[in-house]
Amino acid sequence: MASIPDNYRDQLSWRWRHFALFSGPEWHRVLNLRTAIFVVEQECPYQEVDQKDTDSWHLELSYDSQLIGTLRVLPPGLSYKECSIGRVAVHAEFRRRGLARELMTLALIFCDGRWPAIRLSAQTYLQPFYESLGFTATGAPYLEDNIPHIEMLRER
């Protein structure tokens, strides 16, 4: 990616859509970003693609028509009895700019308008970030794909 100009925010676009509304190339962009972060960058060989994507809503953040951020919202009953937010990813060149918080804020608005609670599995180093968004740890840390995680809950 070329150097990011100071006015990059003017070129950001946000889009919600259900999996069923993606074209093949559009979905490929999402998988490309997620595997670049969760499999390659984090050096964690795991099954990144799962059956939950097809029943989920996905938020995309693009800059200059390139996908730079994404997350998914799973309806209640898919992972937990509550809805869940997962696969929160921001391209490395766009980190430390508040974009993950913006992605999560939009996801919280989306979920709060539909369901009374949100549960997620957070990497433990991100626990303070999720606590700042109103989540509370609900148990002890555990290993998921050999990475320390903690389950967290946010109720309206």
Secondary structure, DSSP 4 states (H G I P E B T S, - for coil): -PPPPTTGGGGEEEEEEEGGG--HHHHHHHHHHHHIIIIIITT--S----TTGGGSEEEEEEETTEEEEEEEEEPTTSSSSSEEEEEEEE-GGGTTSSHHHHHHHHHHHHHHTT-SEEEEEEEGGGHHHHHTTT-EE-S--EEETTEEEEEEEEE-
